[in-house]
Each structure stands twice: as C-alpha cells, then as structure tokens.
Amino acid sequence: MRAVLFENYEQFPSLTDVPRPRPGPGEVLLRVAGAGACHSDISVYRHFKEGQPGAQKPPFVLGHENSGWVEELGEGVSDRIKVGESCLVYGPIGCGLCRKCVQGVETYCENADSLPYLAVGLGRDGGMAEYVSVPAHHLVPLGDADPIDAAPLSDAGLTPYHAIKATLPHLAGGGRHALVIGLGGLGQIGVQILRALTGATVIATDLKAEAREYAERHGAVTVGGGEHQVEEIREITGGKGVDAAFDFVGAAPTVATAAACLAQGGRLNVVGIAGGTHEFSFFTNPYEAYVTNTYWGSVAELWELVDMYRAGQIRPEVERFSMDDALEAYRKLEAGEIFGRAVVVPHGA
C-alpha cells in the first residue's frame, strides 16, 4: 500500500509502498478515510535530531489525526465493533497500566519515557496511508457524520477541547472573557468550542485578516496585531483583562501578549509549542493569575468532542488532498499556505 514515510531525521518524507499492516491482538485494521497533516509532523521530520527529547526513531508512517472504516478485527477484539463502521482514532498510546492510562489519559502516561513510541503516527506507523492498525479501545464511533472532515478532531479538536474544558471554572458566570491567540486549525476550532460551551465573550487575534474574518463568522470579536494590541484587548473587557487566555502559538511574543491581557485570578493556557518562555514577577503578575500548559487530551474527551461534531456545534475547516498529492499537503503546510487543516484522503473524496 502507499504511505507517507518518515525515513530519516531532517529529511522530507517520501510517498512510497509499504506492507499493509495486520492487526495484532486487541487491535483493529482501519481503511483510512482521512489523515490530517499537522505541524507536529513537520517537527518530527524537519527539526528533531536523533537522541533529542521527544524525537521518534524512524522509519515510520506519519499521521496521528486519523479516521476510517473498520476493515478487520484482531484477536480478542469484541464483535461489538462492526466491520464497515466509521470511527475516529484516539492517537496517544501509553503503557495501559499506570494511573493516567487507566483513566484514559494516555497522553500523560507515567511511563512514557520507557515506551517505544508516543502515539499512532508518532513513533508507530500512522494513518497517512491506505490502512492503519490501531488499538481497539482507541476507536470512537462517528455514526453517519462525515469521517473525512472529522479526522483533524483527534488532535486539532481534542487539544483545544482539553485545554478549554480544564479552564471552564474561570469562564463560569456572566461578564467573562476568553482570549484565543493564533487562528490556525486549533485556534479556529477553539473559538467554536468556547462559543458552544461558555457564555464568555470570545476575543480572537491573529496577524492574518482572513483568519480573523473566519473567527468572526463563528462569533468571535477580533483584534489585529500591532503595538496597541494589548490595550485593544483589555478595552473590550472594560479594562479588567481576560479571565482565560489560550495561546495556540506558544512563541515568546504571544505568551507575553496573553500574560499582559490576564485579569486577576485568570488562567493562561499555553497550548502551542513554539518554545516561548514566561518571566514571573510578583509585582507584574495579576494576583492569583497563573500560567499552565496542556497537551492533547483523553479518550473520554474525544468521545465528548465527537458528540459536539455530530450535533453540528463544531466544524473543522478542511482542505482535502489525494494520496498522490500527500507530499504537496506537507509542502503547503510548511509554506503557511493551508487555511484550517489539510486532510489526505487515500481512497478518494
């Protein structure tokens, strides 16, 4: 079968033929409906070096945002999972035995450092292929919802959902404000989730006018960049600042902007991994405001997110690519030419 293969560090992936996987015990083989191309994939093949923390040893098939139709059941898999069923895949794979894993939060596995891979498509063969084998308990049924457009939800949806859900106590009640920095794939879905789950005024900011316009169509109040950005954001809040900020970039300037916009008791959640840092000072930090970070989410939260998708509360903006054009999807992603999420469709749209 054809697949997008990460073959070596600091080397662009290849579109090549690899053996079709066979599901092991407790696994299911999926005929891939859609596989999302993610900036994390670019980090895998472009930036990580051998031995670096987080680096995943090649070769393996990319693709950690996956949906598909059940093709074959491995040994021991319940027949409640039906061949032909449409499912979304939870990506992280933990040890399955620690406290976090038994809670379904495999992304925070306590034994992650000793495992051979982090997730489907991150160290283990992923779904940027015609078929992928995944743990059966990682499947979330999609029903009659479009599986291709659903593919990015497994990361670009789950990551903001987890961050927002953890922050809901800060947004409970009237007169609350939430700030979204960075209106790429995750930020745009984040705006939709905030609008669906809270009554807060959602303020969104990005340098791209097109991205701001799209966020406005989903109910956000937007602010552009520039030297008066913080003042404009605080003015919308009546001067008190935002109760919750979500930085989907994570660079030093965006972290600083988010921190400068916080109200007393606010929460800044850094979701993007661009390497920015935050300097704390007792005299400049709003009282009882804090900075934290989150990574991905739990399988239970993915079930909840799929419920929102099926109800029409969230809708990813997707650009589809055939398998022939899979490498073009990554080239466009690297060049910043993808609006929303790129999804490779191995078996045709």
C-alpha positions in Angstrom: 0.0 0.0 0.0 1.1 3.6 -0.4 2.1 5.7 2.6 3.9 8.9 3.6 7.0 7.6 5.3 9.4 9.4 7.7 12.7 7.8 6.8 15.3 9.9 8.5 15.8 12.9 10.7 15.9 16.4 9.0 14.7 14.8 5.7 11.4 15.5 3.9 9.1 12.4 4.0 8.6 10.1 0.9 5.5 8.7 -0.7 6.3 5.0 -1.0 5.0 1.5 -0.9 5.0 -0.3 2.4 3.4 -3.6 3.5 -0.2 -3.4 4.5 -0.4 -3.8 8.3 -2.1 -6.7 10.1 -4.0 -6.0 13.3 -2.4 -7.6 16.4 -4.2 -8.9 19.5 -6.6 -6.2 20.7 -6.2 -4.1 17.5 -8.3 -3.2 14.6 -7.3 -2.6 11.0 -8.9 0.6 9.5 -9.3 1.5 5.9 -8.3 5.1 6.2 -10.9 7.8 5.4 -8.9 10.8 6.3 -5.5 11.6 7.8 -4.7 15.1 9.0 -1.3 16.7 8.2 -0.1 18.5 11.4 2.7 20.9 12.2 3.9 18.3 14.7 4.7 16.1 11.8 6.9 18.8 10.4 8.8 18.9 13.8 9.2 15.2 13.5 11.0 15.2 10.2 12.4 18.7 10.0 13.5 19.8 13.4 14.2 16.8 15.7 17.6 15.2 15.9 18.5 11.7 16.9 18.6 11.3 20.7 16.8 14.7 21.3 14.0 14.5 23.9 10.7 13.9 22.0 12.5 12.6 18.9 10.8 9.4 17.5 13.1 6.9 15.8 12.5 6.4 12.0 11.3 4.8 9.9 7.5 5.0 10.4 4.4 6.2 8.6 3.3 9.7 9.6 -0.3 10.6 10.5 -1.7 11.0 14.1 -5.1 12.5 13.1 -7.0 9.6 11.7 -10.4 8.4 10.8 -11.5 5.3 8.9 -13.8 2.3 8.4 -13.2 -0.9 10.3 -11.7 -3.4 7.9 -10.6 -6.3 10.1 -10.6 -7.2 13.8 -7.6 -8.6 15.6 -7.6 -11.4 18.0 -9.7 -10.8 21.2 -11.5 -7.8 19.8 -15.2 -7.6 20.7 -17.6 -8.2 17.9 -19.5 -5.1 19.1 -17.1 -3.4 16.8 -18.6 -3.9 13.4 -16.7 -4.3 10.1 -17.5 -1.2 8.0 -18.2 1.0 11.0 -16.9 4.6 10.7 -14.6 5.7 13.6 -12.3 8.4 14.7 -8.9 7.3 16.3 -7.5 8.4 19.6 -3.8 8.8 18.9 -1.8 8.7 22.1 -0.6 5.2 23.2 0.6 4.8 26.8 1.6 1.8 28.9 -2.0 0.9 29.7 -1.2 0.2 33.3 -0.4 3.4 35.1 -2.9 5.7 36.8 -3.2 8.0 33.9 -3.7 5.3 31.3 -6.4 3.5 33.2 -8.2 6.9 33.3 -8.0 7.1 29.5 -5.4 10.0 29.7 -2.7 8.1 27.8 -1.2 11.3 26.6 0.1 11.8 30.2 1.3 8.2 30.6 3.6 8.0 33.7 5.8 5.5 31.9 6.1 7.4 28.6 9.9 7.6 28.7 10.2 3.8 28.6 7.9 3.2 25.7 9.0 2.7 22.1 6.6 5.3 20.7 4.3 8.1 21.8 1.3 7.6 19.5 -0.2 6.3 16.3 1.9 8.3 13.7 4.5 9.4 16.3 7.0 6.6 16.5 4.4 3.9 15.5 3.0 3.6 11.9 0.2 6.2 11.5 -2.7 6.8 9.2 -1.1 8.7 6.3 -1.6 5.5 4.4 -4.3 3.4 2.8 -4.6 1.3 6.0 -3.6 1.7 9.7 -3.7 -0.7 12.6 -4.8 0.9 16.0 -5.8 -0.3 19.5 -9.5 -1.2 19.5 -10.2 0.8 22.6 -8.9 3.9 20.8 -11.9 3.9 18.4 -14.7 6.5 18.8 -17.8 5.8 16.6 -18.8 8.6 14.2 -22.2 7.2 13.1 -23.3 8.9 10.0 -21.1 12.0 10.4 -18.5 12.7 7.7 -15.3 10.8 8.7 -13.0 12.8 6.4 -13.8 16.2 7.9 -13.7 14.6 11.3 -10.1 13.4 11.0 -8.5 16.6 12.5 -10.6 16.4 15.6 -8.4 13.7 17.0 -5.7 16.3 17.6 -6.7 19.8 16.3 -10.0 19.4 18.0 -9.1 17.3 21.1 -6.1 19.6 22.1 -8.2 22.8 22.4 -11.1 20.9 23.9 -9.0 19.5 26.7 -7.5 22.9 27.4 -10.8 24.7 27.4 -12.6 22.1 29.5 -9.9 22.4 32.2 -10.4 26.1 32.2 -14.2 26.2 32.4 -14.4 27.2 36.1 -12.7 30.5 35.1 -15.4 31.2 32.5 -18.5 30.3 34.6 -20.8 33.2 35.1 -21.7 36.4 33.4 -19.3 39.0 32.1 -16.5 36.6 31.4 -13.9 37.0 28.6 -11.8 34.4 26.8 -8.8 35.2 24.6 -7.7 33.0 21.7 -4.2 33.8 20.2 -3.4 32.1 16.9 -6.2 31.3 14.5 -4.8 28.3 12.7 -6.5 24.9 12.7 -6.5 24.6 16.5 -7.4 28.2 17.3 -10.4 28.2 14.9 -11.8 25.0 16.5 -11.0 26.5 19.9 -13.2 29.5 19.1 -16.1 27.2 18.2 -15.7 25.1 21.3 -15.7 28.2 23.5 -18.8 29.5 21.9 -20.5 26.2 22.4 -19.5 25.5 26.0 -19.5 29.0 27.6 -21.3 32.3 27.6 -18.0 34.2 27.6 -17.1 36.9 25.1 -14.5 35.3 22.8 -11.7 37.6 21.7 -9.5 36.2 19.0 -6.3 37.6 17.5 -4.1 36.7 14.5 -2.0 38.6 12.0 -3.9 37.2 9.1 -7.1 39.1 8.2 -8.6 36.0 6.5 -8.2 34.1 9.8 -9.8 36.9 11.8 -12.8 37.1 9.4 -13.4 33.4 9.7 -13.3 33.6 13.5 -15.8 36.5 13.4 -18.2 34.3 11.4 -18.1 31.9 14.3 -18.9 34.6 16.9 -15.5 36.0 18.0 -14.6 39.6 18.5 -11.2 40.0 16.7 -8.2 42.2 17.2 -5.2 42.5 14.8 -1.5 42.7 15.8 0.4 45.8 16.4 1.7 47.9 19.3 -1.7 48.6 20.7 -2.9 45.0 20.7 -3.0 44.5 24.4 -4.7 47.8 25.0 -7.4 47.0 22.5 -8.0 43.6 24.1 -8.2 45.0 27.6 -10.6 47.7 26.4 -13.0 45.1 25.2 -13.0 43.6 28.7 -13.7 47.0 30.3 -10.1 47.2 31.5 -10.2 44.2 33.8 -8.5 41.8 31.4 -9.5 38.3 30.2 -10.5 35.5 32.6 -8.8 32.9 30.4 -6.3 33.0 27.6 -5.4 30.3 25.2 -2.1 30.7 23.3 -2.2 28.3 20.3 1.2 29.6 19.1 3.5 29.4 22.2 6.2 31.8 21.0 7.7 34.3 23.4 5.8 37.3 22.0 2.4 35.6 22.1 2.9 34.3 25.6 3.9 37.8 26.7 0.7 39.2 25.0 -1.5 36.7 26.6 0.0 37.3 30.1 -0.4 41.1 29.7 -4.1 40.6 29.0 -4.9 38.5 32.1 -7.3 39.6 34.7 -6.8 38.9 38.4 -7.4 35.2 39.0 -7.1 34.5 35.3 -5.6 31.4 33.7 -3.2 31.4 30.7 -3.0 28.1 29.0 -0.1 27.7 26.6 -1.1 25.1 24.0 1.3 25.9 21.2 4.9 24.5 21.4 6.9 27.2 19.7 9.3 27.3 22.7 8.3 30.7 24.2 9.0 31.3 27.9 7.3 33.4 30.6 9.0 35.6 33.2 7.2 35.8 36.5 7.3 38.8 38.8 5.3 39.3 41.9 4.8 43.0 41.0 3.6 42.5 37.4 1.6 39.2 37.6 -2.1 39.8 38.3 -2.9 38.5 41.8 -3.7 34.7 41.7 -3.4 34.5 38.0 -1.3 31.7 36.7 0.3 30.2 33.6 0.0 26.5 32.7 0.3 24.2 29.8 -1.7 21.2 28.4 -1.0 18.5 25.9 -3.6 16.7 23.7 -6.4 15.1 25.8 -8.1 12.0 27.0 -10.1 9.3 25.0 -13.2 10.2 27.1 -12.9 13.8 26.0 -12.6 12.7 22.4 -16.0 10.9 22.8 -17.4 14.2 24.0 -15.9 16.1 21.1 -17.4 13.7 18.6 -20.8 14.3 20.2 -20.3 18.0 19.6 -19.3 17.3 16.0 -22.3 15.1 15.3 -24.5 17.8 16.8 -23.1 20.4 14.4 -21.5 22.5 17.2 -18.1 22.4 15.7 -16.9 22.1 12.1 -13.2 22.0 11.1 -12.2 23.9 8.0 -10.6 21.2 5.8 -8.6 21.2 2.6 -8.6 17.7 1.0 -5.7 16.1 -0.8 -5.5 12.8 -2.6 -2.8 10.3 -1.7 -1.0 11.4 -4.9 -0.8 14.9 -3.5 0.0 14.0 0.1 3.5 15.4 -0.1 2.1 18.6 -1.5 0.0 18.9 1.6 3.1 19.0 3.7 4.8 21.4 1.4 1.9 23.8 1.6 1.7 23.3 5.3 5.4 24.3 5.7 4.9 27.3 3.5 1.9 28.6 5.6 -0.5 28.1 2.6 -3.0 25.9 4.5 -6.1 27.6 6.0 -7.5 25.3 8.6 -6.4 21.7 8.3 -5.0 19.6 5.4 -6.5 16.1 5.2 -5.2 13.4 3.0 -7.9 11.1 1.6 -6.3 7.9 0.5 -9.3 6.3 -1.1 -10.8 9.3 -2.8 -13.2 12.0 -1.6 
